[in-house]
Amino acid sequence: MTSSVSLEVCANSLISALAAQEGGAARVELCENLKEGGTTPSAGQILLARKLLHIKLYILIRPREGDFLYTDVEYQIMLADIRYCIEAGCDGVVIGMLNANGTIDKERCLEMVRLAKQWGLGVTFHRAFDMCADQLQALEDIIEMGCERVLTSGGKSTAMEGATVINHLVEQAAGRISIMPGSGVSEANIADLVHFTGVTEVHSSARGNVKSKMEYQNDHILMSTVPGDEYSIDVTNVDRVRELVRLANS
């Protein structure tokens, strides 16, 4: 059958992006530091991803972890990163800025959207949307700005928890913008999520844990303030991507 539901993979590295492509993802959202919710990837990651990927490549524009209330300096960093993505030939960017009262920072977001679209890049509004005080109004603001889609978990920790809200957002959008569920999307729930909400795009990292090939391992030190395994990394898994695409279209 012809796939009607596309999968965007949140890739935390070029290696993950290539796995997403091999597994049949339609698009990659390239980022780094997923444990912090994702930040803008390095110039090297972006350049090589553009060189090696033939699927759509979108770049997360987020200068730091934490909230989505940005200073003027942080905003200038985001604009500079968008300009870099334009020069690198990326297909789109993923943005989001809020005001202190939980509304969309329309003025500055609109400037980013205009900059990207002026050069033919698409724009996704990310899960800053889930931190808004009024999601119904926020959706109208994002549509007005000209974004292609909204990545959302329905204001909950996972998309399955927010499935009812996501369904309402799809109804409110009425085809004016794509509503793309993300967060906690897995083989166990993707089919139910698609059938319940009626979405045509789904977002997942599809990661698996890969153990280090280091023969010598120093287990008396932590390289981070957060305890964890220094000798393993999470990487997008080709088989998981392939299965998610299959189940989303089952």
SEGUDO-569596 format. One record per atom (N, C-alpha, C): y, z, x; atom name; residue number from 1. Coordinates in steps of 0.02 Angstrom, whole numbers, plus 50000, padded with zeros to 5 digits. Each point is the difference from the previous one (the first is absolute). Layout:
! SEGUDO-569596
Y,Z,X,CA,NUM
...
! end
This chain:
! SEGUDO-569596
49940,50000,50042,N,1
50060,50000,49958,CA,1
50063,50000,50044,C,1
50054,49977,49974,N,2
50064,50001,50035,CA,2
50031,50070,49994,C,2
50017,50029,50057,N,3
50028,50067,50000,CA,3
50068,50000,49965,C,3
50008,50045,49953,N,4
50063,50006,49965,CA,4
50038,50062,50021,C,4
49965,50047,50032,N,5
50032,50061,50025,CA,5
50000,49997,50076,C,5
50059,50006,50029,N,6
50006,49996,50073,CA,6
50005,50070,50030,C,6
49976,50005,50061,N,7
50001,50064,50036,CA,7
50050,49996,50057,C,7
50047,50047,50002,N,8
50043,50010,50057,CA,8
49973,50058,50040,C,8
49991,49989,50065,N,9
49975,50054,50043,CA,9
50057,50031,50039,C,9
50004,50065,49996,N,10
50048,50038,50040,CA,10
49969,50009,50069,C,10
50020,49959,50047,N,11
49970,49998,50066,CA,11
50040,50042,50050,C,11
49966,50047,50032,N,12
50035,50045,50046,CA,12
50003,49974,50072,C,12
49978,49937,50010,N,13
50002,49970,50066,CA,13
49983,49926,49993,C,13
50009,49963,50054,N,14
49980,49930,50000,CA,14
49925,49993,49990,C,14
49961,50045,50030,N,15
49927,49999,49992,CA,15
49982,50006,49926,C,15
50033,50046,49966,N,16
49987,50009,49928,CA,16
50021,49938,49961,C,16
50056,49970,50020,N,17
50025,49940,49966,CA,17
49950,49942,50006,C,17
49972,49992,50059,N,18
49951,49947,50010,CA,18
49936,50013,49959,C,18
49981,50063,49994,N,19
49942,50017,49959,CA,19
50015,49985,49926,C,19
50061,50014,49979,N,20
50020,49985,49931,CA,20
49994,49926,49986,C,20
50024,49960,50047,N,21
49997,49928,49992,CA,21
49928,49976,49996,C,21
49958,50024,50044,N,22
49930,49980,50001,CA,22
49963,50019,49936,C,22
50021,50057,49972,N,23
49967,50024,49939,CA,23
50023,49966,49936,C,23
50052,49960,50004,N,24
50023,49964,49941,CA,24
50061,50027,49965,C,24
50038,50043,50034,N,25
50062,50025,49971,CA,25
50050,49943,49994,C,25
50043,50004,49950,N,26
50050,49949,49989,CA,26
50063,50012,50041,C,26
50010,50063,50018,N,27
50063,50018,50033,CA,27
49990,50065,50039,C,27
50038,50006,50053,N,28
50000,50061,50040,CA,28
50068,50033,49997,C,28
50001,50065,49989,N,29
50060,50040,50012,CA,29
49990,50035,50066,C,29
50033,49977,50052,N,30
49990,50027,50067,CA,30
50046,50059,50011,C,30
49970,50055,50025,N,31
50039,50061,50013,CA,31
49967,50038,50056,C,31
50027,50057,50016,N,32
49969,50047,50047,CA,32
50005,50070,49970,C,32
49964,50047,50029,N,33
50005,50071,49981,CA,33
49985,50012,49926,C,33
49943,49978,49977,N,34
49982,50008,49930,CA,34
49993,50074,49980,C,34
49983,50043,50048,N,35
49994,50071,49983,CA,35
50067,50029,49981,C,35
50055,49967,50019,N,36
50067,50022,49981,CA,36
50027,49958,49942,C,36
49957,49961,49969,N,37
50021,49958,49945,CA,37
50021,49930,50021,C,37
49996,49987,50066,N,38
50016,49934,50026,CA,38
50071,49994,50025,C,38
50007,49967,50057,N,39
50066,49985,50029,CA,39
49999,49927,50026,C,39
50058,49975,50019,N,40
50005,49931,50023,CA,40
49959,49990,50064,C,40
49960,49948,50003,N,41
49959,49987,50060,CA,41
50042,49974,50058,C,41
49970,49999,50058,N,42
50035,49978,50061,CA,42
50012,49925,50000,C,42
50045,49978,50042,N,43
50015,49929,50007,CA,43
49937,49962,50021,C,43
49962,50028,50045,N,44
49939,49967,50023,CA,44
49950,49990,49945,C,44
49991,50052,49958,N,45
49954,49994,49943,CA,45
50022,49944,49953,C,45
50065,49998,49986,N,46
50026,49950,49954,CA,46
49992,49929,50028,C,46
50019,49990,50062,N,47
49996,49934,50030,CA,47
49929,49973,50003,C,47
49953,50042,50022,N,48
49931,49977,50005,CA,48
49968,49992,49932,C,48
50019,50042,49952,N,49
49974,49992,49932,CA,49
50022,49933,49972,C,49
50063,49982,50010,N,50
50024,49936,49975,CA,50
49964,49942,50034,C,50
49984,50008,50063,N,51
49966,49948,50037,CA,51
49928,49990,49976,C,51
49966,50055,49983,N,52
49928,49998,49987,CA,52
49980,50000,49927,C,52
50047,50015,49955,N,53
49984,50003,49929,CA,53
50022,49936,49965,C,53
49956,49975,49956,N,54
50020,49943,49958,CA,54
50011,50023,49928,C,54
49984,50063,49984,N,55
50016,50027,49934,CA,55
50071,50029,50002,C,55
50024,50020,49942,N,56
50068,50026,49995,CA,56
50009,50064,50041,C,56
50056,50004,50034,N,57
50015,50058,50042,CA,57
50065,50032,49978,C,57
49995,50061,49973,N,58
50058,50039,49981,CA,58
50004,50061,50047,C,58
50061,50020,50017,N,59
50011,50054,50047,CA,59
50034,50059,49965,C,59
49972,50060,50010,N,60
50031,50060,49974,CA,60
50064,50015,50038,C,60
50055,50008,49963,N,61
50064,50018,50030,CA,61
50014,50073,49984,C,61
49980,50044,50045,N,62
50008,50072,49990,CA,62
50007,50033,50069,C,62
50059,50024,50017,N,63
50013,50023,50068,CA,63
49969,50067,50019,C,63
49978,50037,49951,N,64
49973,50067,50015,CA,64
49957,50024,49941,C,64
49965,50055,50013,N,65
49963,50033,49947,CA,65
50049,50041,49957,C,65
49973,50031,49948,N,66
50042,50045,49959,CA,66
50027,49966,49939,C,66
50059,50022,49978,N,67
50029,49975,49937,CA,67
50030,49931,50009,C,67
50031,49976,49946,N,68
50027,49932,50000,CA,68
50076,50000,49993,C,68
50031,50055,50020,N,69
50072,50007,50001,CA,69
50023,49988,50072,C,69
50030,49942,50013,N,70
50013,49980,50069,CA,70
50074,50004,50018,C,70
50012,50016,50063,N,71
50068,50002,50027,CA,71
50024,49928,50013,C,71
50064,49993,50015,N,72
50027,49934,50015,CA,72
49967,49970,50062,C,72
49986,50042,50049,N,73
49967,49975,50061,CA,73
49929,49976,49984,C,73
49963,50038,49961,N,74
49933,49980,49980,CA,74
50001,49935,49960,C,74
50051,49993,49958,N,75
50008,49939,49961,CA,75
50012,49940,50045,C,75
50040,50008,50051,N,76
50013,49946,50047,CA,76
49936,49981,50039,C,76
49959,50049,50014,N,77
49935,49987,50032,CA,77
49958,49956,49954,C,77
49999,50016,49936,N,78
49960,49963,49951,CA,78
50025,49928,49995,C,78
50065,49990,49999,N,79
50027,49932,49998,CA,79
49981,49961,50063,C,79
50003,50034,50057,N,80
49981,49968,50063,CA,80
49927,49981,50000,C,80
49957,50043,49972,N,81
49929,49985,49996,CA,81
49987,49940,49953,C,81
50037,49995,49946,N,82
49992,49943,49955,CA,82
50020,49936,50036,C,82
50055,50002,50038,N,83
50021,49941,50038,CA,83
49946,49980,50050,C,83
49968,50049,50030,N,84
49946,49985,50047,CA,84
49942,49966,49965,C,84
49983,50024,49941,N,85
49946,49970,49960,CA,85
50016,49928,49981,C,85
50063,49988,49985,N,86
50023,49931,49984,CA,86
49989,49955,50060,C,86
50022,50023,50059,N,87
49994,49960,50061,CA,87
49927,49990,50019,C,87
49957,50048,49984,N,88
49929,49996,50018,CA,88
49960,49955,49952,C,88
50032,49981,49945,N,89
49966,49956,49953,CA,89
49955,50035,49951,C,89
50013,50063,49985,N,90
49960,50037,49952,CA,90
50012,49974,49929,C,90
49952,50013,49956,N,91
50005,49976,49931,CA,91
50040,50047,49955,C,91
50005,50063,50019,N,92
50036,50047,49958,CA,92
50007,50068,50031,C,92
50039,50042,49966,N,93
50010,50068,50023,CA,93
49988,50048,49942,C,93
49988,50063,50018,N,94
49986,50052,49951,CA,94
50051,50055,50010,C,94
50042,50012,49949,N,95
50058,50044,50008,CA,95
50001,50055,49946,C,95
50046,50046,50007,N,96
50013,50051,49950,CA,96
50049,50051,50025,C,96
50053,50012,49961,N,97
50049,50052,50017,CA,97
50021,50035,49936,C,97
50010,50065,50004,N,98
50020,50039,49942,CA,98
50066,50037,50013,C,98
50033,50016,49946,N,99
50057,50046,50002,CA,99
49974,50072,49996,C,99
50044,50048,50016,N,100
49979,50070,50001,CA,100
49978,50024,49931,C,100
50024,49968,49946,N,101
49983,50022,49932,CA,101
49936,49967,49974,C,101
49965,49964,50043,N,102
49936,49971,49979,CA,102
50005,49932,49967,C,102
50059,49968,50003,N,103
50009,49932,49974,CA,103
49993,49951,50058,C,103
49990,49936,49983,N,104
49998,49948,50050,CA,104
50068,49991,50032,C,104
50003,49995,50066,N,105
50062,49984,50035,CA,105
50010,49925,49992,C,105
50027,49980,49944,N,106
50004,49929,49982,CA,106
50043,49960,50048,C,106
50057,50029,50020,N,107
50047,49963,50042,CA,107
49968,49980,50066,C,107
49970,50048,50034,N,108
49972,49984,50066,CA,108
49933,49963,49995,C,108
49961,50015,49949,N,109
49938,49963,49990,CA,109
50015,49926,49984,C,109
50051,49989,49960,N,110
50018,49932,49981,CA,110
50021,49960,50062,C,110
50035,50032,50046,N,111
50020,49966,50061,CA,111
49939,49979,50041,C,111
49949,50044,50002,N,112
49939,49983,50036,CA,112
49963,49943,49965,C,112
49996,50003,49935,N,113
49967,49947,49962,CA,113
50035,49933,50011,C,113
50065,50000,49996,N,114
50038,49938,50010,CA,114
49990,49971,50070,C,114
50000,50044,50050,N,115
49989,49978,50069,CA,115
49932,49966,50007,C,115
49949,50032,49973,N,116
49932,49972,50005,CA,116
49993,49935,49961,C,116
50023,50000,49938,N,117
49991,49941,49958,CA,117
50042,49940,50023,C,117
50056,50015,50032,N,118
50042,49946,50027,CA,118
49962,49956,50049,C,118
49951,50031,50034,N,119
49960,49964,50049,CA,119
49930,49986,49975,C,119
49989,50006,49935,N,120
49937,49981,49971,CA,120
49945,50052,50001,C,120
50017,50062,50017,N,121
49950,50053,50001,CA,121
49995,50034,49932,C,121
49939,50018,49981,N,122
49990,50038,49939,CA,122
50013,50074,50013,C,122
50007,50038,49945,N,123
50015,50072,50007,CA,123
49957,50041,49952,C,123
49964,50048,50027,N,124
49964,50050,49961,CA,124
50038,50066,50004,C,124
50006,50035,49943,N,125
50028,50067,50001,CA,125
49942,50050,50005,C,125
50001,50043,50051,N,126
49942,50043,50013,CA,126
50001,50065,49959,C,126
49959,50047,50021,N,127
49987,50060,49959,CA,127
50057,50050,49999,C,127
50057,49983,50029,N,128
50060,50040,49986,CA,128
50010,50001,49924,C,128
49977,49948,49968,N,129
50002,49996,49926,CA,129
49966,50060,49968,C,129
49946,50024,50030,N,130
49963,50057,49972,CA,130
50037,50065,50007,C,130
50052,50001,50041,N,131
50040,50060,50010,CA,131
50064,50000,49959,C,131
50007,49950,49956,N,132
50061,49995,49959,CA,132
49998,50051,49942,C,132
50058,50021,49978,N,133
50006,50047,49945,CA,133
49982,49967,49933,C,133
50016,49936,49993,N,134
49988,49963,49938,CA,134
49971,49932,50018,C,134
49934,49994,49995,N,135
49967,49939,50021,CA,135
50016,49941,49955,C,135
50010,50012,49937,N,136
50015,49945,49954,CA,136
50066,49967,50018,C,136
50051,50041,50014,N,137
50064,49973,50020,CA,137
49995,49968,50070,C,137
49962,50033,50044,N,138
49992,49974,50068,CA,138
49969,49931,49998,C,138
49951,49989,49957,N,139
49969,49934,49995,CA,139
50051,49947,49980,C,139
50043,50016,49952,N,140
50051,49952,49980,CA,140
50048,49985,50057,C,140
50017,50051,50039,N,141
50045,49990,50057,CA,141
49968,49954,50052,C,141
49935,50010,50013,N,142
49964,49960,50050,CA,142
49994,49928,49977,C,142
49987,49990,49935,N,143
49997,49932,49973,CA,143
50067,49966,50008,C,143
50054,50036,49984,N,144
50068,49973,50005,CA,144
50017,49979,50072,C,144
49973,50037,50049,N,145
50014,49985,50070,CA,145
49965,49937,50023,C,145
49946,49980,49966,N,146
49965,49939,50018,CA,146
49937,50010,50041,C,146
49972,50060,50000,N,147
49936,50011,50035,CA,147
49943,49964,49965,C,147
49949,49982,50038,N,148
49942,49966,49972,CA,148
49951,50048,49967,C,148
49994,50058,50030,N,149
49949,50047,49976,CA,149
50019,50071,50016,C,149
49967,50046,49967,N,150
50007,50072,50013,CA,150
49931,50027,50018,C,150
49996,50034,50057,N,151
49939,50036,50019,CA,151
50006,50070,49971,C,151
49950,50021,49961,N,152
50006,50065,49967,CA,152
49933,50032,49987,C,152
50000,50065,50000,N,153
49942,50039,49978,CA,153
50014,50032,49933,C,153
50051,49975,49966,N,154
50018,50028,49935,CA,154
50031,50069,50005,C,154
50030,50015,50057,N,155
50033,50065,50009,CA,155
49951,50056,50014,C,155
49938,49985,50012,N,156
49949,50050,50015,CA,156
49975,49991,50072,C,156
49957,50044,50022,N,157
49975,49996,50069,CA,157
49955,49939,50010,C,157
49963,49981,49948,N,158
49958,49941,50004,CA,158
50012,49954,49940,C,158
49982,49937,50008,N,159
50010,49951,49947,CA,159
49957,50016,49939,C,159
49941,50026,50012,N,160
49957,50017,49943,CA,160
50030,50056,49959,C,160
50031,50049,50032,N,161
50033,50054,49965,CA,161
50059,49974,49960,C,161
50032,49949,50027,N,162
50059,49971,49966,CA,162
49986,49938,49961,C,162
49937,49987,49984,N,163
49980,49937,49968,CA,163
50034,49989,49933,C,163
50008,50053,49961,N,164
50033,49992,49935,CA,164
50073,49980,50008,C,164
50034,50031,50047,N,165
50070,49981,50014,CA,165
50003,49928,50026,C,165
49954,49981,50044,N,166
49998,49932,50026,CA,166
49992,49950,49943,C,166
49957,50016,49953,N,167
49990,49957,49942,CA,167
50065,49992,49961,C,167
50037,50054,49990,N,168
50064,49998,49965,CA,168
50051,49958,50039,C,168
49998,50006,50067,N,169
50046,49961,50042,CA,169
49986,49926,49995,C,169
49936,49982,49997,N,170
49981,49930,49991,CA,170
50028,49973,49934,C,170
49994,50041,49948,N,171
50026,49979,49934,CA,171
50077,49993,50003,C,171
50033,50048,50031,N,172
50073,49997,50005,CA,172
50023,49940,50041,C,172
49964,49986,50055,N,173
50018,49944,50043,CA,173
49995,49934,49963,C,173
49951,49993,49957,N,174
49993,49940,49958,CA,174
50005,49935,50039,C,174
49968,50000,50059,N,175
49999,49939,50040,CA,175
50062,49988,50043,C,175
50050,50044,49995,N,176
50061,49991,50039,CA,176
49991,50018,50073,C,176
49951,50042,50014,N,177
49986,50023,50068,CA,177
49927,50021,50002,C,177
49968,49995,50057,N,178
49931,50021,50007,CA,178
49996,50075,50013,C,178
49956,50034,49965,N,179
49986,50071,50012,CA,179
49935,50003,50040,C,179
50003,50027,50060,N,180
49942,50003,50045,CA,180
49979,50072,50013,C,180
49943,50021,49974,N,181
49976,50068,50011,CA,181
49978,50010,50073,C,181
50015,50058,50026,N,182
49977,50018,50067,CA,182
49994,50075,50006,C,182
49961,50022,50049,N,183
49986,50071,50016,CA,183
49933,50020,49971,C,183
49952,50010,50044,N,184
49934,50022,49979,CA,184
49958,49947,49968,C,184
50019,49937,50006,N,185
49962,49946,49970,CA,185
49938,49986,50043,C,185
49942,50002,49968,N,186
49937,49993,50038,CA,186
49949,49961,49959,C,186
49943,49990,50030,N,187
49945,49965,49965,CA,187
49980,50036,49937,C,187
50008,50066,49999,N,188
49978,50040,49943,CA,188
50044,49993,49939,C,188
50063,49977,50010,N,189
50046,50001,49942,CA,189
50039,49935,49989,C,189
49996,49952,50046,N,190
50044,49941,49995,CA,190
49987,49959,49937,C,190
49937,49992,49980,N,191
49985,49961,49941,CA,191
50027,50033,49937,C,191
49990,50066,49995,N,192
50026,50037,49942,CA,192
50076,49997,49998,C,192
50032,50007,50057,N,193
50073,49999,50005,CA,193
50028,49933,49977,C,193
49969,49946,50022,N,194
50022,49933,49980,CA,194
49990,49989,49926,C,194
49942,50019,49974,N,195
49986,49988,49929,CA,195
50045,50042,49955,C,195
50015,50061,50021,N,196
50040,50045,49958,CA,196
50074,49981,50000,C,196
50025,49979,50058,N,197
50072,49987,50006,CA,197
50019,49927,49989,C,197
49954,49955,50012,N,198
50015,49929,49992,CA,198
50041,49971,50058,C,198
49999,50033,50058,N,199
50038,49975,50057,CA,199
49966,49940,50031,C,199
50038,49961,50038,N,200
49972,49942,50034,CA,200
50003,50006,50077,C,200
50027,50056,50023,N,201
50002,50015,50072,CA,201
49982,50073,50011,C,201
49962,50013,50053,N,202
49981,50069,50016,CA,202
50009,50010,50075,C,202
50016,50062,50018,N,203
50018,50018,50069,CA,203
49952,50054,50026,C,203
49971,49988,50059,N,204
49954,50049,50030,CA,204
50000,49992,50075,C,204
49986,50055,50036,N,205
49995,49995,50073,CA,205
49929,49981,50021,C,205
49950,50013,49957,N,206
49930,49981,50012,CA,206
49977,50021,50070,C,206
50017,50060,50018,N,207
49986,50022,50069,CA,207
49931,50031,50008,C,207
49976,49997,50061,N,208
49941,50036,50021,CA,208
50013,50032,50068,C,208
49963,50051,50016,N,209
50011,50036,50063,CA,209
49961,49968,50057,C,209
50034,49988,50055,N,210
49968,49968,50059,CA,210
50003,50050,50058,C,210
49942,50014,50028,N,211
49996,50048,50055,CA,211
50020,49967,50067,C,211
50030,50040,50042,N,212
50022,49977,50065,CA,212
49940,49983,50045,C,212
50010,49952,50045,N,213
49949,49982,50049,CA,213
50010,50036,50067,C,213
50047,50048,50000,N,214
50011,50039,50060,CA,214
49936,50040,50018,C,214
49979,49994,50063,N,215
49941,50038,50022,CA,215
50019,50073,50016,C,215
50056,50008,50034,N,216
50025,50068,50013,CA,216
50048,50020,49945,C,216
49988,50057,49969,N,217
50044,50024,49946,CA,217
50020,50072,50014,C,217
50064,50012,50006,N,218
50027,50066,50012,CA,218
50011,50034,49933,C,218
49957,50046,49982,N,219
50004,50033,49934,CA,219
50040,50065,50003,C,219
50039,50010,50054,N,220
50040,50062,50006,CA,220
50074,49988,49989,C,220
50017,49942,49972,N,221
50071,49983,49992,CA,221
50011,49962,49935,C,221
50058,50012,49970,N,222
50022,49960,49943,CA,222
50062,49961,50020,C,222
50002,49937,49982,N,223
50057,49958,50016,CA,223
50052,49999,49944,C,223
49986,50037,49947,N,224
50045,50003,49943,CA,224
50005,50072,49976,C,224
50053,50015,49964,N,225
50006,50067,49971,CA,225
49955,50009,49940,C,225
49974,49944,49974,N,226
49954,50002,49943,CA,226
49929,49995,50026,C,226
49957,50050,49987,N,227
49931,49997,50024,CA,227
49964,49938,49973,C,227
49960,49970,50043,N,228
49963,49941,49980,CA,228
49955,49977,50057,C,228
49962,49947,49987,N,229
49955,49973,50050,CA,229
50038,49952,50045,C,229
50008,50018,50064,N,230
50036,49958,50047,CA,230
49960,49938,50020,C,230
49937,49999,49981,N,231
49956,49946,50023,CA,231
49971,49960,49941,C,231
50043,49989,49951,N,232
49983,49954,49946,CA,232
50064,49976,49967,C,232
49997,49941,49971,N,233
50058,49972,49965,CA,233
49977,49969,49934,C,233
50046,49995,49953,N,234
49986,49968,49936,CA,234
50023,49927,50004,C,234
49956,49955,49984,N,235
50014,49929,50003,CA,235
49974,49967,49936,C,235
50036,49951,49975,N,236
49978,49962,49941,CA,236
49931,49969,50014,C,236
49955,50006,49951,N,237
49932,49977,50007,CA,237
49990,49935,49961,C,237
49975,49949,50034,N,238
49991,49934,49970,CA,238
49957,50003,49937,C,238
49944,50036,50005,N,239
49954,50003,49944,CA,239
50031,50035,49939,C,239
50040,50051,50014,N,240
50034,50035,49945,CA,240
50050,49954,49966,C,240
50037,49962,50039,N,241
50048,49953,49971,CA,241
49963,49950,49956,C,241
49947,49972,50026,N,242
49961,49950,49963,CA,242
49974,50029,49934,C,242
49976,50061,50003,N,243
49973,50032,49939,CA,243
50055,50017,49949,C,243
50057,50021,50024,N,244
50056,50015,49956,CA,244
50023,49937,49963,C,244
50003,49945,50036,N,245
50019,49936,49968,CA,245
49949,49982,49946,C,245
49936,50007,50017,N,246
49948,49983,49952,CA,246
50004,50044,49937,C,246
50006,50065,50010,N,247
50001,50046,49944,CA,247
50063,49992,49957,C,247
50056,49984,50031,N,248
50062,49991,49963,CA,248
49995,49940,49953,C,248
49957,49954,50017,N,249
49993,49940,49960,CA,249
49933,49996,49963,C,249
49968,50058,49993,N,250
49934,50002,49966,CA,250
50008,50004,49925,C,250
! end
